[in-house]
């Protein structure tokens, strides 16, 4: 014998729908869109600039940069007219091992005593989805400038702040930082969580 469940009254159903909508996980809500987040922002210290360099056979070097600054502007009418300026300071590299940090700061890699900053200036921004974009620009490190490309995904936004997930792969050798290859990969993988405060 199959027992039928009693139907909930309309008022109860309406309450359930309202609660489900209110407390649904953020992943089920409609994603924030780039056009909604128009404005000028300053990058905050709550951001994370993470990098990794793979090693043959497993392992490698992973770390973060503790000091950085920058600004970006989102044009809500035309994302292609948006812009990004970003600066990181190699002296602030953190890996959890002072020996590795000293080596990365040395003249073999960043030469942070001579070149105190690494900069990125966007030259082209192409929207690839409602909340994603491809950002191309000039990366300058150790006095050498090259075009690089990063993928950007808007992850959170409100009237005062914004968050992006940014990823990119950069070859070390064109910047004169290919020491350790091929044991260590020639590619640096960047995985960044960038937070901005509206000006």
CORPE-V930562 format. One record per pair of residues at least 24 apart in sequence whose C-alpha atoms are under 10 Angstrom apart, sorted by the first residue. I is the first residue (numbers start at 1). J is the second residue. Records with the same first field share a line. If there is no record, write none. Layout:
I=J / J
This chain:
26=156
31=130 / 131 / 154 / 155 / 156 / 157
32=130 / 131 / 153 / 154 / 155 / 156 / 157 / 158 / 162
33=76 / 129 / 130 / 131 / 132 / 153 / 154 / 155 / 156 / 157
34=74 / 75 / 76 / 77 / 78 / 79 / 127 / 129 / 130 / 131 / 132 / 133 / 153 / 154 / 155 / 157
35=74 / 75 / 76 / 77 / 78 / 79 / 130 / 131
36=74 / 75 / 76 / 77 / 130 / 131 / 157 / 158 / 159
37=73 / 74 / 75 / 76 / 131 / 154 / 156 / 157 / 158 / 159 / 160 / 161 / 162 / 198
38=73 / 74 / 75 / 76 / 77 / 78 / 79 / 82 / 159 / 198
39=72 / 73 / 74 / 75 / 76 / 82 / 159 / 160 / 197 / 198 / 199
40=71 / 72 / 73 / 74 / 75 / 82 / 83 / 84 / 196 / 197 / 198 / 199
41=70 / 71 / 72 / 73 / 74 / 84 / 160 / 161 / 162 / 195 / 196 / 197 / 198 / 199
42=69 / 70 / 71 / 72 / 73 / 85 / 86 / 161 / 162 / 195 / 196 / 197 / 198 / 199
43=68 / 69 / 70 / 71 / 72 / 85 / 86 / 161 / 162 / 163 / 194 / 195 / 196 / 197 / 198
44=68 / 69 / 70 / 71 / 161 / 194 / 195 / 196 / 197
45=69 / 194 / 195 / 196
46=193 / 194 / 195 / 196
47=163 / 164 / 192 / 193 / 194 / 195 / 196
48=165 / 191 / 192 / 193 / 194 / 195
49=88 / 93 / 166 / 190 / 191 / 192 / 193 / 194
50=93 / 94 / 95 / 167 / 189 / 190 / 191 / 192 / 193
51=93 / 95 / 167 / 168 / 169 / 188 / 189 / 190 / 191 / 192
52=95 / 169 / 185 / 187 / 188 / 189 / 190 / 191
53=172 / 184 / 185 / 186 / 187 / 188 / 189 / 190
54=183 / 184 / 185 / 186 / 187 / 188 / 189
55=180 / 181 / 182 / 183 / 184 / 185 / 186
56=181 / 182 / 183 / 184 / 185
57=183 / 184
58=184
59=184
60=183 / 184 / 185
61=95 / 100 / 184 / 185 / 188
62=94 / 95 / 96 / 188 / 189 / 190
63=93 / 94 / 95 / 96 / 97 / 100 / 101 / 190
64=90 / 92 / 93 / 94 / 95 / 96 / 190 / 191 / 192
65=89 / 90 / 91 / 92 / 93 / 94 / 95
66=90 / 91 / 92 / 93 / 94
67=91 / 92 / 93
68=92 / 117 / 118 / 119
69=119
70=119 / 120 / 121 / 196
71=196 / 197 / 198 / 199
72=121 / 122 / 196 / 198
73=198 / 199
78=125 / 126 / 127
79=124 / 125 / 126 / 127 / 133
80=123 / 124 / 125 / 126 / 127 / 133 / 134 / 135
81=123 / 124 / 125 / 126
82=122 / 123 / 124 / 125 / 126 / 135
83=121 / 122 / 123 / 124 / 125 / 135 / 137
84=120 / 121 / 122 / 123 / 124 / 125 / 135 / 136 / 137
85=119 / 120 / 121 / 122 / 137 / 138
86=118 / 119 / 120 / 121 / 122 / 139
87=116 / 117 / 118 / 119 / 120 / 121 / 139 / 140
88=116 / 117 / 118 / 119 / 120
89=115 / 116 / 117 / 118 / 119
90=115 / 116 / 117 / 118 / 141
91=115 / 116 / 117
104=177
107=142 / 176 / 177
108=176 / 177 / 178 / 179 / 180
109=142 / 172 / 175 / 176 / 177 / 178 / 179 / 180
110=141 / 142 / 175 / 176 / 177
111=141 / 142 / 177
112=141 / 142
114=142 / 143
115=140 / 141 / 142 / 143
116=141 / 142
117=141 / 142 / 143
118=142 / 143 / 144 / 145
119=145
120=145 / 146 / 147 / 148
121=147 / 148
122=147 / 148 / 149 / 150
123=147 / 148
124=149
125=149 / 150 / 151 / 152
126=151
127=151 / 152
128=152 / 153
129=153
130=154
131=155 / 156 / 164
132=164 / 165 / 166
133=166
134=166 / 167
135=166 / 168
139=170 / 175
140=175
141=172 / 174 / 175 / 176 / 177
142=175 / 176 / 177
143=175 / 176
144=174 / 175 / 176
145=174 / 175
146=174 / 175
150=190 / 191
151=191
152=192 / 193 / 194
153=193
154=193 / 194
155=193 / 194 / 195
156=195
157=195 / 196
158=197 / 198
159=197 / 198
160=196 / 197 / 198 / 199
161=195 / 196 / 197 / 198 / 199
162=194 / 195 / 196 / 197 / 198
163=193 / 194 / 195 / 196 / 197
164=192 / 193 / 194 / 195 / 196
165=191 / 192 / 193 / 194 / 195
166=190 / 191 / 192 / 193 / 194
167=191 / 192 / 193
168=192
